[in-house]
């Protein structure tokens, strides 16, 4: 018997109303996410990737359909979903330690327990020794490591990531990919990860979903045929190249369709 998915997206669409009329950003979409899955989402700009992620996070509300987590309808934000954005969204007046402790404090955990949990995740993301630094004293990569530790410290059922490495330089981005993948291989927290980078989508994901030009829908859903633990050298293998080629063509077709819409 097939186990029930951790996350079920059923007939979810999103319409936006403005002075210029109504825009269908996301057409009725279905998606199942299994426990421990790492799903990466690709597609052209404006196709609804981030809209879908925000609906799952409870930060936006769908126009039709429903989203179920553990069989329960999502109606707003919750500690069962950790969100990591491209911008680091750290509290500038808090140290690394207190940023990571923030959600734990909000849940009412004793301070000793907060510190023990925070210390473990700070070490996991490679920031041991920086506990008392403030965000302005950290590089972009270190700030994003802090944001990742803060999200993981709450032990969410799902981690939702919206272009989390998009603002980083190429070398730092690759190091962050390896760091996150190593943490996922150890923790097995279910991840939904939006990206524009096809290499990143294949390297990180256990499944890759491609969305169409607006109004977005899921055009392609592919299992990634690469084993774990995954090393960066996998990017030179034939299975990686074959899947990347298929996804590149699928995304390119949708980017051209989006450009034709705008013309």
C-alpha positions as a Markdown table, in Angstrom:
| # | Residue | x | y | z |
|---|---|---|---|---|
| 1 | Unk | 0.0 | 0.0 | 0.0 |
| 2 | Unk | 1.4 | 3.4 | -1.0 |
| 3 | Unk | 1.8 | 5.7 | 2.0 |
| 4 | Unk | -0.1 | 9.0 | 2.0 |
| 5 | Unk | 1.9 | 12.0 | 0.9 |
| 6 | Unk | 3.2 | 14.4 | 3.5 |
| 7 | Unk | 2.0 | 17.4 | 1.4 |
| 8 | Unk | -1.0 | 17.3 | -1.0 |
| 9 | Unk | -1.7 | 20.3 | -3.3 |
| 10 | Unk | -5.1 | 19.8 | -4.9 |
| 11 | Unk | -6.5 | 22.1 | -7.6 |
| 12 | Unk | -4.7 | 25.1 | -6.3 |
| 13 | Unk | -4.9 | 28.3 | -8.4 |
| 14 | Unk | -4.2 | 31.9 | -7.7 |
| 15 | Unk | -5.8 | 35.0 | -9.3 |
| 16 | Unk | -4.6 | 38.5 | -8.6 |
| 17 | Unk | -6.8 | 41.6 | -9.1 |
| 18 | Unk | -5.4 | 45.0 | -9.9 |
| 19 | Unk | -6.6 | 48.3 | -11.6 |
| 20 | Unk | -5.7 | 46.6 | -14.9 |
| 21 | Unk | -8.1 | 43.7 | -14.2 |
| 22 | Unk | -7.6 | 40.1 | -13.1 |
| 23 | Unk | -4.5 | 38.0 | -13.7 |
| 24 | Unk | -4.4 | 34.2 | -13.4 |
| 25 | Unk | -0.9 | 33.6 | -12.0 |
| 26 | Unk | -1.3 | 29.9 | -11.2 |
| 27 | Unk | -3.8 | 27.6 | -12.8 |
| 28 | Unk | -5.3 | 24.6 | -11.0 |
| 29 | Unk | -2.3 | 22.6 | -9.9 |
| 30 | Unk | -1.8 | 19.2 | -8.2 |
| 31 | Unk | 1.3 | 18.1 | -6.5 |
| 32 | Unk | 2.1 | 15.4 | -4.0 |
| 33 | Unk | 5.3 | 15.5 | -1.8 |
| 34 | Unk | 6.3 | 12.4 | 0.0 |
| 35 | Unk | 8.0 | 12.3 | 3.4 |
| 36 | Unk | 11.7 | 12.9 | 3.2 |
| 37 | Unk | 11.4 | 14.1 | -0.4 |
| 38 | Unk | 13.6 | 17.0 | -1.8 |
| 39 | Unk | 11.6 | 18.6 | -4.7 |
| 40 | Unk | 13.2 | 21.4 | -6.7 |
| 41 | Unk | 10.9 | 23.6 | -8.8 |
| 42 | Unk | 12.0 | 25.2 | -12.1 |
| 43 | Unk | 10.3 | 27.6 | -14.5 |
| 44 | Unk | 10.5 | 31.0 | -16.2 |
| 45 | Unk | 10.2 | 34.2 | -14.2 |
| 46 | Unk | 6.6 | 35.0 | -13.2 |
| 47 | Unk | 5.3 | 31.4 | -13.7 |
| 48 | Unk | 4.0 | 31.0 | -10.2 |
| 49 | Unk | 6.8 | 29.1 | -8.5 |
| 50 | Unk | 7.1 | 31.5 | -5.6 |
| 51 | Unk | 3.3 | 31.9 | -5.4 |
| 52 | Unk | 2.9 | 28.2 | -5.0 |
| 53 | Unk | 5.6 | 28.1 | -2.3 |
| 54 | Unk | 4.0 | 31.0 | -0.4 |
| 55 | Unk | 0.6 | 29.3 | -0.5 |
| 56 | Unk | 2.1 | 26.1 | 1.0 |
| 57 | Unk | 3.8 | 28.4 | 3.6 |
| 58 | Unk | 0.4 | 30.0 | 4.4 |
| 59 | Unk | 1.8 | 33.4 | 3.5 |
| 60 | Unk | -0.6 | 33.7 | 0.6 |
| 61 | Unk | -4.1 | 32.3 | 0.0 |
| 62 | Unk | -5.2 | 30.3 | -3.0 |
| 63 | Unk | -8.2 | 31.3 | -5.1 |
| 64 | Unk | -9.3 | 27.7 | -5.5 |
| 65 | Unk | -8.3 | 24.3 | -4.2 |
| 66 | Unk | -6.6 | 23.2 | -1.0 |
| 67 | Unk | -3.3 | 22.3 | 0.5 |
| 68 | Unk | -3.0 | 19.5 | 3.0 |
| 69 | Unk | -0.1 | 18.8 | 5.3 |
| 70 | Unk | -0.3 | 15.5 | 7.2 |
| 71 | Unk | -3.9 | 15.4 | 6.0 |
| 72 | Unk | -4.8 | 18.8 | 7.7 |
| 73 | Unk | -5.7 | 21.8 | 5.6 |
| 74 | Unk | -3.2 | 24.7 | 5.6 |
| 75 | Unk | -4.9 | 28.0 | 6.4 |
| 76 | Unk | -2.0 | 30.1 | 7.5 |
| 77 | Unk | 1.7 | 30.1 | 8.6 |
| 78 | Unk | 2.8 | 27.4 | 11.1 |
| 79 | Unk | 5.9 | 26.1 | 12.9 |
| 80 | Unk | 5.5 | 22.9 | 10.9 |
| 81 | Unk | 6.8 | 24.7 | 7.9 |
| 82 | Unk | 10.2 | 26.5 | 7.9 |
| 83 | Unk | 10.7 | 29.2 | 5.3 |
| 84 | Unk | 14.0 | 30.4 | 3.9 |
| 85 | Unk | 14.0 | 33.3 | 1.5 |
| 86 | Unk | 16.6 | 34.7 | -0.9 |
| 87 | Unk | 17.0 | 37.7 | 1.4 |
| 88 | Unk | 18.3 | 36.6 | 4.7 |
| 89 | Unk | 15.5 | 37.9 | 6.9 |
| 90 | Unk | 17.6 | 37.9 | 10.0 |
| 91 | Unk | 16.9 | 40.2 | 13.0 |
| 92 | Unk | 19.8 | 42.7 | 12.8 |
| 93 | Unk | 19.6 | 43.4 | 16.5 |
| 94 | Unk | 20.1 | 39.7 | 17.5 |
| 95 | Unk | 23.2 | 37.7 | 17.5 |
| 96 | Unk | 23.6 | 34.5 | 15.4 |
| 97 | Unk | 22.7 | 32.5 | 18.6 |
| 98 | Unk | 19.6 | 34.5 | 19.4 |
| 99 | Unk | 18.4 | 34.5 | 15.7 |
| 100 | Unk | 18.6 | 30.7 | 15.8 |
| 101 | Unk | 16.8 | 30.6 | 19.2 |
| 102 | Unk | 14.0 | 33.0 | 18.1 |
| 103 | Unk | 11.4 | 30.4 | 17.1 |
| 104 | Unk | 12.3 | 28.2 | 20.1 |
| 105 | Unk | 11.8 | 31.1 | 22.4 |
| 106 | Unk | 8.4 | 31.9 | 20.8 |
| 107 | Unk | 7.4 | 28.3 | 21.5 |
| 108 | Unk | 8.2 | 28.7 | 25.1 |
| 109 | Unk | 11.2 | 26.3 | 25.4 |
| 110 | Unk | 13.4 | 26.8 | 28.5 |
| 111 | Unk | 16.5 | 28.9 | 27.8 |
| 112 | Unk | 18.9 | 25.9 | 28.4 |
| 113 | Unk | 17.0 | 23.8 | 25.9 |
| 114 | Unk | 17.0 | 26.7 | 23.3 |
| 115 | Unk | 20.8 | 27.1 | 23.7 |
| 116 | Unk | 21.4 | 23.3 | 23.3 |
| 117 | Unk | 19.3 | 23.1 | 20.2 |
| 118 | Unk | 20.8 | 26.3 | 18.7 |
| 119 | Unk | 24.3 | 25.2 | 19.4 |
| 120 | Unk | 23.8 | 21.9 | 17.5 |
| 121 | Unk | 22.4 | 23.6 | 14.4 |
| 122 | Unk | 25.0 | 26.4 | 14.5 |
| 123 | Unk | 27.7 | 23.7 | 14.4 |
| 124 | Unk | 25.8 | 21.8 | 11.6 |
| 125 | Unk | 25.9 | 24.9 | 9.3 |
| 126 | Unk | 29.6 | 25.6 | 10.1 |
| 127 | Unk | 29.2 | 28.7 | 12.2 |
| 128 | Unk | 30.7 | 27.5 | 15.5 |
| 129 | Unk | 32.7 | 30.4 | 16.9 |
| 130 | Unk | 30.3 | 33.0 | 15.4 |
| 131 | Unk | 27.5 | 32.6 | 17.9 |
| 132 | Unk | 27.9 | 36.2 | 19.3 |
| 133 | Unk | 28.3 | 37.9 | 15.9 |
| 134 | Unk | 25.5 | 40.2 | 14.6 |
| 135 | Unk | 24.3 | 39.8 | 11.0 |
| 136 | Unk | 26.1 | 42.9 | 9.8 |
| 137 | Unk | 29.4 | 41.2 | 10.8 |
| 138 | Unk | 28.7 | 38.2 | 8.6 |
| 139 | Unk | 29.1 | 37.5 | 4.9 |
| 140 | Unk | 26.1 | 36.8 | 2.7 |
| 141 | Unk | 26.8 | 33.0 | 2.9 |
| 142 | Unk | 27.1 | 33.1 | 6.7 |
| 143 | Unk | 23.9 | 35.0 | 7.0 |
| 144 | Unk | 22.1 | 32.4 | 4.9 |
| 145 | Unk | 23.6 | 29.6 | 7.0 |
| 146 | Unk | 22.2 | 31.4 | 10.1 |
| 147 | Unk | 18.8 | 31.6 | 8.4 |
| 148 | Unk | 19.0 | 27.9 | 7.5 |
| 149 | Unk | 19.9 | 27.0 | 11.1 |
| 150 | Unk | 17.0 | 29.1 | 12.5 |
| 151 | Unk | 14.6 | 27.2 | 10.2 |
| 152 | Unk | 15.9 | 23.8 | 11.0 |
| 153 | Unk | 16.1 | 24.4 | 14.8 |
| 154 | Unk | 12.3 | 24.4 | 14.9 |
| 155 | Unk | 12.2 | 20.8 | 13.5 |
| 156 | Unk | 9.6 | 21.7 | 10.8 |
| 157 | Unk | 7.8 | 18.9 | 9.0 |
| 158 | Unk | 8.8 | 20.8 | 5.8 |
| 159 | Unk | 11.5 | 23.2 | 4.7 |
| 160 | Unk | 10.3 | 25.7 | 2.1 |
| 161 | Unk | 13.1 | 27.5 | 0.2 |
| 162 | Unk | 12.6 | 30.4 | -2.2 |
| 163 | Unk | 15.8 | 30.9 | -4.3 |
| 164 | Unk | 17.8 | 30.7 | -1.0 |
| 165 | Unk | 21.2 | 30.9 | -2.7 |
| 166 | Unk | 20.2 | 33.3 | -5.5 |
| 167 | Unk | 22.1 | 36.3 | -4.0 |
| 168 | Unk | 25.4 | 34.5 | -3.4 |
| 169 | Unk | 28.4 | 34.4 | -5.6 |
| 170 | Unk | 29.0 | 31.2 | -7.6 |
| 171 | Unk | 31.6 | 29.6 | -5.3 |
| 172 | Unk | 29.6 | 30.3 | -2.1 |
| 173 | Unk | 26.5 | 29.1 | -3.8 |
| 174 | Unk | 28.1 | 25.7 | -4.6 |
| 175 | Unk | 29.4 | 25.4 | -1.1 |
| 176 | Unk | 25.9 | 26.1 | 0.3 |
| 177 | Unk | 24.4 | 23.5 | -2.0 |
| 178 | Unk | 26.7 | 20.9 | -0.6 |
| 179 | Unk | 26.1 | 22.0 | 2.9 |
| 180 | Unk | 22.3 | 21.9 | 2.6 |
| 181 | Unk | 22.4 | 18.5 | 0.8 |
| 182 | Unk | 24.6 | 17.1 | 3.5 |
| 183 | Unk | 22.2 | 18.3 | 6.2 |
| 184 | Unk | 19.2 | 16.9 | 4.3 |
| 185 | Unk | 20.9 | 13.5 | 3.9 |
| 186 | Unk | 21.5 | 13.5 | 7.7 |
| 187 | Unk | 18.2 | 15.1 | 8.9 |
| 188 | Unk | 15.8 | 14.0 | 6.0 |
| 189 | Unk | 13.6 | 17.0 | 6.5 |
| 190 | Unk | 11.2 | 17.2 | 3.5 |
| 191 | Unk | 12.2 | 20.1 | 1.2 |
| 192 | Unk | 10.4 | 22.2 | -1.4 |
| 193 | Unk | 13.0 | 24.3 | -3.2 |
| 194 | Unk | 12.4 | 27.0 | -5.8 |
| 195 | Unk | 15.3 | 27.9 | -8.1 |
| 196 | Unk | 16.1 | 29.3 | -11.6 |
| 197 | Unk | 19.4 | 27.3 | -11.7 |
| 198 | Unk | 19.0 | 23.9 | -13.6 |
| 199 | Unk | 22.3 | 22.5 | -12.3 |
| 200 | Unk | 21.2 | 23.3 | -8.8 |
| 201 | Unk | 17.8 | 21.7 | -9.3 |
| 202 | Unk | 19.3 | 18.4 | -10.5 |
| 203 | Unk | 22.2 | 18.3 | -8.0 |
| 204 | Unk | 19.9 | 19.1 | -5.0 |
| 205 | Unk | 16.6 | 17.3 | -5.9 |
| 206 | Unk | 15.3 | 13.8 | -5.6 |
| 207 | Unk | 12.6 | 15.1 | -8.0 |
| 208 | Unk | 12.5 | 18.1 | -10.3 |
| 209 | Unk | 9.3 | 19.8 | -11.3 |
| 210 | Unk | 9.1 | 22.2 | -14.3 |
| 211 | Unk | 6.4 | 24.8 | -14.4 |
| 212 | Unk | 5.0 | 26.4 | -17.5 |
| 213 | Unk | 4.8 | 30.1 | -18.4 |
| 214 | Unk | 2.1 | 32.1 | -16.7 |
| 215 | Unk | -0.5 | 31.0 | -15.9 |
| 216 | Unk | 1.7 | 28.4 | -14.2 |
| 217 | Unk | 1.0 | 24.7 | -14.2 |
| 218 | Unk | 3.3 | 21.6 | -13.7 |
| 219 | Unk | 4.6 | 20.7 | -17.1 |
| 220 | Unk | 7.2 | 18.1 | -16.2 |
| 221 | Unk | 7.9 | 16.0 | -13.1 |
| 222 | Unk | 11.1 | 13.9 | -13.2 |
| 223 | Unk | 12.8 | 11.7 | -10.6 |
| 224 | Unk | 16.5 | 12.4 | -10.3 |
| 225 | Unk | 18.5 | 9.2 | -10.9 |
| 226 | Unk | 21.5 | 10.0 | -8.7 |
| 227 | Unk | 22.4 | 8.2 | -5.5 |
| 228 | Unk | 23.1 | 9.6 | -2.1 |
| 229 | Unk | 25.4 | 10.7 | -0.6 |
| 230 | Unk | 25.8 | 13.1 | -3.5 |
| 231 | Unk | 29.2 | 14.7 | -4.3 |
| 232 | Unk | 29.7 | 17.7 | -6.6 |
| 233 | Unk | 31.6 | 15.4 | -9.0 |
| 234 | Unk | 28.2 | 13.9 | -9.9 |
| 235 | Unk | 27.7 | 17.0 | -12.2 |
| 236 | Unk | 30.2 | 15.4 | -14.7 |
| 237 | Unk | 28.2 | 12.1 | -15.1 |
| 238 | Unk | 26.1 | 11.1 | -18.0 |
| 239 | Unk | 22.8 | 10.7 | -16.0 |
| 240 | Unk | 23.3 | 14.3 | -14.7 |
| 241 | Unk | 24.0 | 15.6 | -18.2 |
| 242 | Unk | 21.0 | 13.8 | -19.8 |
| 243 | Unk | 18.5 | 15.1 | -17.2 |
| 244 | Unk | 20.0 | 18.6 | -17.4 |
| 245 | Unk | 19.5 | 18.6 | -21.2 |
| 246 | Unk | 15.9 | 17.5 | -20.9 |
| 247 | Unk | 15.1 | 20.1 | -18.3 |
| 248 | Unk | 17.0 | 22.9 | -20.2 |
| 249 | Unk | 14.9 | 22.3 | -23.2 |
| 250 | Unk | 11.7 | 22.2 | -21.2 |
| 251 | Unk | 12.5 | 25.5 | -19.4 |
| 252 | Unk | 13.7 | 27.1 | -22.6 |
| 253 | Unk | 10.4 | 26.4 | -24.3 |
| 254 | Unk | 8.5 | 28.0 | -21.4 |
| 255 | Unk | 10.8 | 31.1 | -21.3 |
| 256 | Unk | 10.2 | 31.6 | -25.1 |
| 257 | Unk | 6.5 | 31.2 | -24.5 |
| 258 | Unk | 6.7 | 33.8 | -21.7 |
| 259 | Unk | 8.5 | 36.2 | -24.0 |
| 260 | Unk | 5.9 | 35.7 | -26.7 |
| 261 | Unk | 3.2 | 36.6 | -24.2 |
| 262 | Unk | 5.0 | 39.8 | -23.2 |
| 263 | Unk | 5.6 | 40.9 | -26.9 |
